[in-house]
Amino acid sequence: MNYLLILFLLVAMGFVVVAVVRGLRAFANMQPNEVDENGVPKSLVIQNKMMFSRVKWQAIAILLVVIILLGRGATT
């Protein structure tokens, strides 16, 4: 069971890295002239989306770490 949780933790950490890289890429390629119908730059929308994705996956990773640590404390 513990190995499965560690696998899930590694996957969540991988998603954190992907979200950070995609957010940084959107930041680096920011073009203020490309706006949507509301006048918001498209790259800004992607940056915000990736920020929330990163926070979500970090929260999941932290929750998995807590579960793993609680599981280790219960078995020892």
C-alpha positions in Angstrom: 0.0 0.0 0.0 2.8 2.4 0.9 4.5 1.8 -2.5 1.3 2.7 -4.3 1.0 6.0 -2.3 4.7 6.8 -3.1 3.9 6.1 -6.8 1.0 8.5 -6.6 3.2 11.1 -4.9 5.8 10.9 -7.7 3.0 11.3 -10.3 1.6 14.4 -8.4 5.1 15.8 -8.2 5.6 15.3 -11.9 2.3 17.2 -12.6 3.6 20.1 -10.4 6.7 20.3 -12.6 4.7 20.2 -15.8 2.4 23.0 -14.5 5.4 25.1 -13.6 7.1 24.6 -16.9 4.0 25.4 -18.9 3.3 28.5 -16.8 6.9 29.7 -17.3 6.6 29.0 -21.0 3.4 31.0 -21.2 5.1 33.8 -19.3 8.2 33.8 -21.6 6.0 33.9 -24.7 3.7 36.6 -23.5 2.3 38.7 -26.4 0.1 41.5 -25.2 -1.4 41.9 -28.6 -3.1 38.5 -28.6 -6.2 39.1 -26.5 -9.5 37.3 -26.1 -13.0 38.8 -26.4 -12.7 40.4 -22.9 -9.4 42.1 -23.7 -7.3 39.8 -21.5 -4.1 38.5 -23.0 -4.3 34.8 -23.9 -1.0 34.0 -22.3 -2.2 35.5 -19.0 -5.1 33.2 -19.0 -2.8 30.2 -19.5 -0.5 31.5 -16.7 -3.4 31.7 -14.3 -4.7 28.3 -15.3 -1.2 26.8 -14.7 -0.8 28.5 -11.4 -4.1 27.0 -10.1 -3.1 23.6 -11.5 0.3 23.8 -9.7 -1.4 24.7 -6.4 -3.9 21.9 -6.8 -1.2 19.3 -7.5 1.0 20.6 -4.7 -1.9 20.2 -2.3 -2.5 16.7 -3.5 1.2 15.9 -3.0 1.3 17.3 0.5 -1.8 15.3 1.4 -0.1 12.2 0.1 3.0 12.9 2.2 0.8 13.3 5.3 -1.0 10.1 4.6 2.4 8.2 4.0 3.8 9.7 7.3 0.7 8.8 9.3 0.8 5.3 7.8 4.4 4.9 8.8 3.6 6.1 12.3 0.8 3.6 12.7 2.8 0.6 11.6 5.9 1.2 13.9 
